[in-house]
């Protein structure tokens, strides 16, 4: 049974790779062929050196071509030089073909894979997205895709090249002398096995280092972003101690890895030197006895030196290839999920009129949110939905936008952070982004008025990595209904006057923090301590200063958000009376 499951798993993985390799097949074929040709040419170059030493320099006639038997040493040397130059040029050409085609094949492969992932994710049902953290999905579509790319473009090519190299060198060396060849190739399984065992062991250390680096980066980012609040609450010592703990942990992991790598390379160098010295010792004896020529001796030394690094790297390659299997399984988890069946969302063109709900029921994660609800929203109406993170306001917003697609426009207050191009990056990260001054409310109000008048807008796109508005914009066209989402929208009079209905989603603080912890830890990979610190230092003070006081401007207050069925029914009745 277990063997059958393994075969089925292998079949699925191979099928995935084969499908997305089709657009890149020609490029990969040229690149791999050129790599193997370069390996063969390097073997030939060493044979030319052997031929030159034996025949051009020492005057040996055994094995000399007929047309060179009576030729002077100078002519033989010229022929050897011409052959070496030709092989060198061919090797350069093979390397050029390899370097120009393998990157192309890699990009075509990964493009096909990303297109398939993104397209499939768009068709997955809402319940699947609820059950799978966003951070994990992003990790699969970025890091795991990159691991598979490295497997195809680097590790597989390296494995094929190294295997071909060993095979060709084995043929060439055994053809020259069996005794030395047996000695050389006796070391190969030892060195490969040693590298394989080591890299499997050290991979766990690298994983710990990656996790520690992520925690350290999160601590630095969160501290710098909220440095003003940290200073205001006198938490400098606590933040410093927390950073030092994470920094010490990260440094200690890398020092241990450094010690392990030192031992590994030292022992590997000893085995490689033993192999080379053994070849030198045996070769000298056979050369003195006349069993091999000086050129053959030099060729063996050259082949042995050329084999050293590829053979030592083979263990690392085989060890890292196991990561690709895990990443492929993670990608198959997404691609194997059953897409949602049903009609596509209606196109935005030529849409007019009202949004009408007729006997709608909706549930996710085994929780019923709407039960036989009917209401109508007039075309051009604007609904403002306010609520702190974790309050539950997203239930209504997501459902409306998912259900009606391009018929509903969602504008988020967070897209309208002020432009800060002239401010240095170090200063931008220190700004408080939870207060009204951080937003370009004038521009948002202008855009709302334009959409309500039937005019398209260019919505700004905010770059959260740069802490600044990007140069890109999103073209948004007027739709039947506007949903305005944000924690501070009711704190701004200019926005309040543009809303036909103002909803405040109210949830107890303990529920909000628990939901926030679940989201940030599971989806955004933050530590529990960092989430709590951010809530106490930034989120809570800003909520009390701006969000909570704006509740008085709401038309309707909904406790517990979309999970409150009684409140939802009240909203429906209100909308029937006010909007119809």
KEROSE-628782 format. One record per residue: z, y, x of N, C-alpha, C in turn; residue in one letter. Coordinates in steps of 0.02 Angstrom, whole numbers, plus 50000, padded with zeros to 5 digits. Example, Ala and Ser with C-alpha at 12.3 -4.5 7.8 and 13.67 -1.06 7.14 Angstrom:
# KEROSE-628782
503904971650660503904977550615503904983550660A 503544988850642503574994750684503945000250645S 
This chain:
# KEROSE-628782
500004994050042500005000050000500005006350044X 500435006250094500485012050139499835013050177X 499515007450198498885007950233498335010850189X 498345009150125497855011850078497945019350070X 498575021550066498705028650059498475032550121X 498585029650180498365032850241497605033450243X 497265028050223496535028250222496275033450172X 496595033950114496405038950065496525045950090X 497095047050124497245053550153496735055450206X 496565050550248496065051850300495385053450269X 495205049950216494565051150182494525058250155X 495075060550124495085067350096495035072650151X 495395071550206495375076350261494675076550292X 494395070650304493725070450333493215073550286X 493285072350221492825075350173492865082950172X 493475085650177493565092950178493215095950240X 493345092950298493045095550359492285094950358X 492035089150335491315088050334490965092950287X 491275094350230490965098950181490885105950210X 491405108450243491375115350268491055115850337X 490925110150369490555110250432489805110650422X 489575109450361488855109550348488525116150367X 488815121950347488495128350366488495129550441X 488925126050477488995127150549488735121350591X 488405116550559488215110350594487755111750653X 487245115950643486765117250697487095120750756X 487515125650742487845129350796488315124850835X 488705120750799489165116150833488775110950874X 488225108450847487825103450883487565106250948X 487295112450946487055115651007487615116951057X 488185119451031488745120951075489025114751109X 489135109351071489405103251099488905099951146X 488255099951127487745097151171487715100851238X 487765107551235487765111551296488375110051339X 488955109051307489565107451343489505100851380X 489225095751347489125089251379488615089751436X 488085093651425487585094651477487885097951539X 488325102951528488645106251584489075101351624X 489415096851589489825091751622489385087151665X 488825085051638488355080751675488075084351736X 487935090751730487665094551785488175095451841X 488815096251824489335096651875489385090251915X 489295084551880489285078151914488705077751964X 488135080051942487535079951983487605084552044X 487935090352035488035095052089488435091952146X 488965088252127489365084852178488955079652216X 488505076152181488065071252213487585074652262X 487365080752246486925084452291487305086252355X 487935088152349488345089652407488415083452451X 488535077652420488585071352457487935069852494X 487375070652459486715069452488486595074152547X 486785080552540486685085452593487075083552656X 487705081752648488115079952706487855073752741X 487685068652702487475062352732486785062752764X 486315065952732485625065652755485395071852793X 485595077752771485385083852804485805085352866X 486445083952864486895085652919487015079852967X 487105073752940487265068052982486665063752998X 486115064952965485495061452981485445054352955X 485845052452905485795045852876485115045052841X 484815039152848484165037952817484195033152758X 484755029252752484835024752695484875028652630X 484435026952582484425030352518484015036752517X 483695038452574483295044552578482615043352544X 482385047952500481725047052468481175046352520X 480635042852501480095041352547479775047652575X 479695052852532479345058952555479755063052604X 480395061152614480825064752661481025060452722X 480755054252726480965049852780480795052652849X 480225055452858480015058252923480115065752928X 480425068752876480525075952876481085077952922X 481045083852954481605086252995482205088052953X 482785088652986483405090152951483365096752913X 483015101652942482955108152910482605107752843X 482055103752839481695103152776482135099652723X 482505094452744482945090952698483475095752671X 483735100052716484235104952695483955109852645X 483335111952654483005116552607482935113252538X 482725106852538482675103252474483355102652439X 483875101352477484545100852448484775107552420X 484635112952457484825119552433484445121352369X 483805119652366483415121052306483675117152246X 483845110752258484115106552204484785109252180X 485215111452227485875114152208485795120552167X 485325124952188485205131152152484945129752082X 484485124852075484215123052010484765120451963X 485185116051989485735113351949486225118851929X 486365123551975486825129051960486545133451904X 485885134851906485565138951854485585135251787X 485445128751788485465124851726486175124651698X 486675124051741487365124051718487555130751687X 487315136251718487435142851690487115143451621X 486495140951614486155141151549486525137051497X 486765131151516487145126951469487785130451448X 488115133651496488725137351479488585143151431X 488015146551442487835152051397487705149651326X 487335144051320487205141251254487845139151220X 488305136051258488945133951231489345139951206X 489415145051248489825150951230489525155051174X 488875154751163488555158651110488535155051044X 488585148451044488525144550982489195142250954X 489665140250995490305137950969490675143250929X 490715149650952491025154750909490665155750843X 489995155450843489625156050780489795150350733X 489805144250759489975138550717490685139150690X 491145141550732491835142350711491895147250653X 491555152950658491585158050606491265155750542X 490705152250546490375149650486490825144450451X 491145140250490491585135250462492175138450426X 492505143150459493105146050431492925150650372X 492345153750373492125157850316492035153550254X 491705147850263491605143250207492275140850179X 492755139350223493405136950202493795142350165X 493785148450191494145153950159493845155650091X 493185155750086492855157050022493075151849970X 493095145549990493285140249944494015141149921X 494455142749968495165143649952495265149449904X 494965155249921495065161149880494775160149810X 494175157349807493875156249742494285151449699X 494555146249731494955141349693495605144349669X 495925148449711496555151649693496465156049632X 495885159549628495755163849571495725160049505X 495545153649508495455149649447496075145549429X 496595145749470497205141949456497605145349402X 497955141449361498325144349304498925148449326X 499145152649282499715156949295500345152849313X 500435147149280501015142949293501035140549365X 500445139149395500415136949464500655142449511X 500445148649497500655154249538501405155649531X 501685154449473502395155349464502795150249505X 502545144149509502895138849545502805139149620X 502295142649645502155142849716502245149949742X 502715150849790502845157549816502225160649848X 502145167049837501565170649864501545170249940X 502125170949973502145170550045501895163950072X 502055158550037501825151950058501065151250050X 500795153849996500075153649985499715157550040X 499965163550056499665167550109499695163850176X 500265160650190500345156750252499825151250257X 499705147850201499205142450201498495145150212X 498345150950183497665153650187497535157450252X 498045158550292497955162150356498125157650415X 498765156150424498995152250482498705145150481X 498735141850423498475135050420497725134750430X 497365139550403496645139950414496495140950489X 496895145050522496805146350594496935139950634X 497435136050615497585129650649496985124950643X 496695124550583496115120150573495515122650613X 495425129350615494885132150655494955130050729X 495565130750757495685128850826495545121450837X 495715117450788495595110250793494845108850799X 494445112050757493725110850756493375113950816X 493535120250829493155124050879493395123050950X 494015121050960494285120451027494515113351043X 494975110751004495265104251020494775098551016X 494355098350964493855093050958493345093551014X 493115099751029492635100751083492945098751150X 493565100751161493905099051223494005091451230X 494175088151175494265080951176493605077451193X 493055079451160492405076451174492195077751246X 492275083951269492065085651337492465081751389X 493135081351379493555077851427493395070351428X 493305067351369493135060251365492465058851399X 491975063251386491315062551418491375063451493X 491785068251515491885069551586492175063451621X 492685060451591492995054451621492485048751625X 492105047751571491615042351570491075043251624X 490795049351629490265050751678490535050151749X 491135053051761491425052651828491585045451846X 491805041551797491965034551810491335030751833X 490775031951798490145028651817489935030751887X 489965037251901489755039751966490195037152022X 490855036952011491325034952063491305027452075X 491255023452022491215016252032490555014252066X 490045018252054489405016852088489455018152163X 489895022552183489975024052254490455019152288X 491055017952257491545013452287492055011252235X 492135004652227492575001952175493315003052192X 493485002052255494185002152276494505008952263X 494175014352285494455021052274494455022752200X 493935020652164493885022152092494465019052053X 494635012852069495195009552035495845013452046X 495935015852108496535019752123496545026252082X 495975029752078495945036152042496085035251968X 495755030451937495805029751865496435026251843X 496815023351889497465020551872497965026051855X 497865032051881498305037651867498185040851798X 497575040251773497385043951712497825042151652X 497925035751633498355034351575499075036651586X 499315036551648499995038751663500065046351650X 499585050151676499605057451669499515059451596X 499045056251561498925057851490499535056151448X 499825050151459500415048151422501005052751434X 501105054851497501635059451514501555066151478X 500945068851478500815075251444500905074651369X 500675069051341500725068051268501455067951246X 501875064151281502585063751264502925070451271X 502765074051324503085080451336502905085551282X 502255086151265502055091251217502305089651146X 502375083251130502675081551065503405083751063X 503755083151119504455085151122504525092751122X 504105096151159504185103451165503925107151104X 503495103951063503235107251004503785109450956X 504335105550952504905107450911505215113950937X 505245114551003505515120751032505085126751016X 504425125951018503985131451000504055133450927X 504165128550883504275130050813504915134150803X 505455132250838506065136250835505955143250861X 505565143950914505425150450943505035154850893X 504555151950858504175155750807504635158150751X 505085153750728505555155650676506025161150699X 506275160550761506715165650788506365172350797X 505725172150817505345178250824505245181750757X 505115177650705505035180550638505675183950614X 506245180750625506885183750606507015190150645X 506865190150710506975196050751506525201850728X 505895200450714505425205650692505635208550625X 505865204150580506095206550514506705211150521X 507165209250565507765213350576507585220250603X 507115220450652506905226750681506565231150628X 506085228250591505715232150541506185234950487X 506625230750462507075232950408507555238250432X 507795237650494508255242650520507915249350531X 507325249250560506965255450574506765258850509X 506525254950460506325257750396506915261150361X 507495258050364508085260850330508585264150376X 508345266850434508805269450484509215275350458X 508915279350414509295285050387509875282750343X 509755277650303510285275050261510825271750304X 510605268250357511075265050403511545270250433X 511255275850456511665281150485512125284250433X 511855285150373512255288350320512865284250301X 512805277550302513355273150283513755270750343X 513595273150403513975271250462513935263850479X 513345260850470513265253650483512925252350551X 512935257150597512585256350660512845250350700X 513515249750705513805244250744513625237450714X 513665236850648513495230550615512765228650627X 512315233650621511615232250632511475230350704X 511805233650752511715232050822511955224950837X 512535223150811512795216450822512335211150792X 512065212450732511595207750701510965206950743X 510705212550768510105212350810510245208550875X 510815209750906510975206450969511035198850959X 511325196650903511365189450890510675186350886X 510225189550849509555186850841509165187250907X 509255192750944508915193551007509155188451059X 509805187351061510085182351107509825175351090X 509795173751026509545167251005508815166351027X 508405171451016507695171251034507615170451110X 507995174351149507955174051221508175167251248X 508715164451220508975157951243508465152351230X 508135152651172507625147551157507065147751209X 506825153751225506275154251273506495152551344X 507115153851362507355151851428507395144251434X 507605140851380507605133551380506895130851384X 506435133951346505735131851350505445132951420X 505635138451452505415139751520505655134451569X 506285132351562506555127051605506175120551594X 506035118851531505675112651516504965112951544X 504635118651538503955119351564503945118851640X 504455121651673504495121151745504545113851768X 504975110051735505045102951752504395099251740X 504065100751683503445097351665502895098651717X 502785105051733502255106751780502405104051850X 503035104151868503225101651935503075094151941X 503295090251891503165083051892502415081651886X 502065085651845501345084751839500985086251904X 501215091451940500925093052005501045087452056X 501645084452053501805078952099501325073052087X 501215071252022500765065652007500045067352027X 499825073552014499145075452033499045075452109X 499555078152145499505078152218499515071052246X 499925066552215499945059652237499265056352229X 498925058052173498265055352161497765057752213X 497765064352228497305067252277497455064652347X 498095064652367498285062252433498105054852442X 498195050952388498005043952391497265043052404X 496855047152369496135046952380495955048852451X 496295054152477496165056252546496345050752595X 496935047652585497155042352632496695036352631X 496535033852570496095028052565495395029752589X 495165035752571494495037752591494415038252667X 494915041052700494885041652773494845034752805X 495265030052782495245023252809494565020052800X 494285020452739493635017452727493075020952766X 493155027552774492655031352812492655029352885X 493265028452913493335026452983493045019452993X 493175014952944492915008152949492165007752937X 491865013252912491155013252899490965010452832X 491445009352786491295006652720491005012052673X 491165018252686490885023852649490665029252697X 490215033552676489985039052717490445045052708X 490365049952753490755056152748490595059752683X 489965059952663489775063152601490085059852541X 490125053252541490445049552486491185051152483X 491495051552541492205053252545492335060252514X 491925065152533491995071852506491865071952431X 491385067952407491235067652335491835065052297X 492175059852323492775057052290493325062252285X 493425065952340493945071152339493775076452287X 493135078452283492915083452235492995081052164X 492775074952149492845072152082493575071752061X 494005069652106494715068952090495025075752073X 494845080852113495105087552099494845090252032X 494205088752016493915091051953494215087551892X 494465081551902494775077751848495485079951833X 495815083151881496535084551877496725088451814X 496425094451804496625098651748496405095951681X 495775093651672495595090851606496025085051585X 496205080751631496625074951614497325077151595X 497605081951631498275084551614498275088151547X 497725091651531497685095251468497545090651409X 497305084451423497135079951369497745078051327X 498315077051359498925075551322499125081151276X 499065087351301499225093151259498755093551199X 498105092351211497615092551157497775087351103X 497915081151125498075075851077498705077451037X 499205080551070499825082251036499715087750984X 499335092951002499225098550957498765096750899X 498355091650908497905089550854498295086950794X 498915084550805499325082150749499495087850701X 499545094050728499685099850686499125100950636X 498505099450657497935100550613497985096150551X 498235090050559498305085650501498775088550450X 499335091450473499815094550427499495100450391X 499145104650429498825110550399498285108650349X 497895103450364497385101250316497705098850252X 498265095250257498625093050197498865099050155X 499085104350189499315110350154498735113950119X 498145113750148497565116650117497315112350059X 497355105850067497155101350013497615101949952X 498235103949964498695105149909498435110649862X 498155115949892497865121349852497215119149820X 496765116349860496105114449835496145108749785X 496685104749788496765099149742497095101049676X 497355107149671497675109349610497145110149555X 497325108149494496865108349438496755115549415X 496135118049415496015124949393496095125549317X 496215131749296496305133049225495645132349189X 495655128949132495055127949092495045132849035X 494495135849024494425140648970493895145748986X 493735150048939493215155048951493415160149002X 492935162749038493055168049086493245174449051X 493595178849088493785185349060493165189349043X 493165193148990492575196948970492395202249022X 491765203649028491535208749075491735215649052X 491775220249100492005226949083491465231249051X 490835229349063490295233549038490275233748962X 490145239648937490035240748866490625238348822X 491225239048848491815237248809492105243548778X 492285242948716492585248648681493015245948625X 493425250348599493845248348544494565247248565X 494915243248525495625242148535495765235248564X 496365234448591496625227948612497035225148554X 496865219148532497185216148474497485209348491X 498125208648479498475202248484498535199248414X 498305193148406498365189748342498675182948351X 499305182248330499665175948332499675172948402X 499885176948450499895174948520500565171848538X 500545166148571501145162948599501015161848673X 501525162748713501455162248785502105159748816X 502025155148865502605152448900502395150648971X 502855150949018502755148549086503415146149113X 503365141349159503965138449189504455135949136X 504155133049081504555130149026504975135348991X 504785141748996505135147048961504655150548914X 504815150848850504405154048801504545161448801X 504025165348812504095172648817503865176048753X 503295174048726503035176848664502935171148614X 503105172448551503055167348499502735170448437X 502095168648425501725170748365501755178348357X 501525182048408501555189248409500875192148391X 500865197348350500255200748330500365208248335X 499925211848369499955219048372499295221748399X 499185228248393498575231548416498755237648456X 498395238548511498465244448553497805248348551X 497835254448529497235258448523496915259648591X 496255260048591495885261348652496075268048682X 496165268148748496355274148783497095275548786X 497515271148757498235272148759498505270548828X 499065273848846499395272748909500105270348897X 500275264548925500935261748920501275262148988X 501845265348991502245265649051502785260249050X 502795256049102503275250649107503695251749168X 504335252949158504805254549211505335249149215X 505535247549277506075242849286506175241549360X 506795240649380506955239149449506675232249469X 506575231249533506345224749557506805219149534X 506515214049502506905208549476507115209549404X 506915214949372507135216249304506745212149253X 506125210149269505715206249223505135210049193X 504985216149217504445220149188503765217049202X 503715212949255503065210149273502815205149221X 503245202449180503035197549130502515200449083X 502655206449056502195209649011501565211949048X 501665215249105501095217949143500615212449164X 500875207049193500445201649216500085198149158X 500445197349103500135193849048499555197849019X 499655204349009499115208548983498515208749030X 498645209649094498095210149142497735203449150X 498105197849150497795191249156497405189349094X 497685191049037497375189148973496735192848960X 496735199348972496155203448954495725205549013X 495945203649074495525204949132495355212249141X 494695213749143494455220549155494545225149095X 494795222549039494915226848981495545231048989X 495955229149035496585232749048496595235149120X 496795241249130496865244149197497605244849213X 497805242249271498495242849294498505247749352X 498855253249344498965258049398499685257349421X 499765256749487500435255949515500625262249554X 501225264449540501475270449574501475269549650X 501585263349673501625262049745500965263249781X 500395263249744499745264649775499685272049794X 500125276249769500065283449777500585286349824X 500785282349874501195285249927500795290749963X 501145295849985500815301650015500455299750080X 499915303350094499545302550156499955305350214X 499995301550271500405303650328500025302650393X 499375304250394498965303250453499225307150513X 499465313150502499675317450557500355315550586X 500715311250552501385309350574501355303350621X 501685303450678501695297550722501975291450687X 501745285550710501955279350678502715278550679X 503025280350735503755279650741504125283750690X 503825289450670504135293550619503995290850548X 503385288050538503205285450472503665279850450X 503855275450497504275269750478504985271850460X 505175277950479505845280350464505905283550395X 505335284750362505355288250298505675284050243X 505975287550195506265284250137505725283750083X 505505277650068504965276650021505205274949951X 505845275749937506125274249871506335280549834X 506135286349858506305292549824505665295949798X 505705300349747505105303449718504685307349768X 504985310149820504605314149868504105310049908X 504185303549908503735299249946503055298349912X 503005300149848502405298749809501985305049799X 501325304049794500855309349777500765309149700X 501265311549666501275311349593500735315749563X 500575321349597500045325749572499385322049566X 499215318149617498585314449616498595309049563X 499155305549554499215300449503499125303449434X 499445309149421499375312449356498655314549343X 498325317149395497625319049390497185313149372X 497315307449405496925301449392497055298649322X 497665299149298497825296849231497445300949179X 497435307549189497075311849142496335310349142X 496055308949202495345307349207495175300949170X 495575295749179495455289349145495525290149070X 496015294049048496095295048976495505298948946X 495165302948988494575306748965493925302848975X 493985296448995493385292349004493035293149070X 493365295849121493065296849186493325291849237X 492905289249281493135284649333493535288249387X 493925284549425494325287449479494255283149542X 494445286049599494485282449662495225281749681X 495505276049663496215274849675496335273649749X 496835276949779496975275849851497225268749863X 497125266549925497365259949947497875261150003X 498465258649993499005259750042499035253950091X 499105255650156499165250650209499895250050228X 500215244650206500925243750218501095242250290X 500605239750329500735238450399500755244950439X 500335249850419500315256150454500775261450424X 501095259750367501525264650333501135271050318X 500525270350294500105276050280499535274050234X 499275279050199498705277950156498085276450199X 497705271250182497115269450219496535273950199X 495975273150234495375276950218494975273950160X 495175268050137494825264650083495085267050015X 494665266249964494855267749895494585262149850X 494885261549790494655256849739494355260749681X 493735259249666493405262449609493665259349545X 493955263349501494235260949438493905264649381X 493665260849332493325263649274493785263649213X 493675268149166494095268349105494055261749066X 494615259649039494655253648998495015255248933X 495125250048894495435250948829496155253348834X 496495250948885497215252348890497415253148963X 497855257848976498125258949043498845256649045X 499015252649096499705250649108499935253949172X 500435258149167500705261649225501355258349246X 501365255749308501925251749333502255255349391X 502915255749389503285258849444504005259849428X 504425260349479505145261049467505345268349455X 504905273149471505085280249466504635284149418X 504235280649378503755284249336504085288449282X 504675286449258505015290349207505415296149237X 505485296149303505835301649336505385307749346X 504735307049332504255312349342504015315049274X 504165321349256503935324149192503185324049184X 502805325149239502075325249234501795318549214X 502145313149231501915306449211502165304749141X 502765306849124503035305249058502605308049002X 502345314149011501955317248958501285313848947X 501065309548994500425306148989500505299048961X 501105297048943501235290348918501305290448842X 500965285848808501035285148736501645280948717X 501835276748762502425272448751502765271248817X 503425272548819503805271848880504325266348872X 504245261048913504685255248910505125255048972X 505755253948964506225252949019506495245949015X 506335241849064506575234949066507235234849103X 507755233349067508445233849092508745226949101X 508985225649160509295219149175509915220349218X 510425216449208511045217149246510905216749321X 511305220449359511205220849431511275214049465X 511735209849441511825203349473511205198949463X 510885199449405510265195649392509705198249436X 509655204949442509125207849483509185205749556X 509795205949583509875204249654509735196949665X 509925192549618509775185449625509025184149624X 508665187549579507935186749577507625189549640X 507885195149664507625198249725507725193649785X 508315190549789508455185949844507975180049842X 507875177249783507415171549776506715173449798X 506475179349777505805181449796505725182749870X 506195186749899506135188749968506235182950016X 506695178350000506825172650043506255167550040X 506035165949978505525160749969504815163249983X 504655169249960503975171749965503855175850028X 504325180050046504225184550102504565182350166X 504895176450164505185173250223505705177650257X 506095181250218506625185250246507275181350246X 507745183550288508395180250289508835182950232X 509335178950214509785181050161510155187450180X 510375187850243510745193850265510305200150260X 509665199550280509235205350278509115207750207X 509045203150160508945204950090509555208650062X 510135205950076510755209050052510845215950083X 510725216550148510805223050182510335228150153X 509705226250143509215230950115509415233250045X 509675228550005509895230249937510465235249939X 510965234049982511555238349984511395245250014X 510955245350064510835251550101510295255950071X 509805253050038509235256850014509125256149939X 509035250049917508825248749848509355251249798X 509965249249807510495251049760510615258549757X 510695262049815510795269349811510215273049777X 509605271149791509025274449760508985272949685X 509175266849666509175265149595509685269449557X 510275270249585510785274249552510615281649551X 510245283949602510095291049606509495293049563X 508995288649555508385290649521508195286149463X 508215279549472507955274949421508415274849359X 509045273549369509505273049314509535279349271X 509575285349302509585291449260508955292449218X 508385289749240507765290749203507735286349141X 508205281849132508195277449075508245281349009X 508545287249011508635291248950507975293648922X 507445293648963506795295948940506375290348908X 506625284348909506245278648883506245278648806X 505685276548778505635275648706505995269248684X 505925264148724506225257648709506535254848772X 507145252148767507475248848821507515241348805X 507255237248850507215230048839507695226448886X 508255223948861508695219948904508365213348922X 508405211448986508145205049011507385204349009X 507035209648997506315209449003505965204948953X 505425201648976505025197548933505375191248909X 505935189448938506305183648916506725185048854X 506795191348835507175193148775506705193248715X 506685187648678506205186948623506355191848567X 506985193248554507175197948501506915204948519X 507025206948581506785213548603506025213948601X 505695208448620504975208348618504715209348547X 505045206448499504845207348429504935214548408X 505465217848432505575224948417505015229148447X 504805227448509504255231048540503615230448500X 503495224348477502895223148437502905227448374X 503465227448338503515231348277503435238848291X 503735241248345503665248248363502945250048376X 502605245748413501905247048429501475247048367X 501635242648319501265242648256501325249348220X 501945252148221502075258248184501825264548220X 501845264248289501665270248326500935270448348X 500645264748363499995264748395499425263148347X 499565259348295499035257548249498705263748220X 
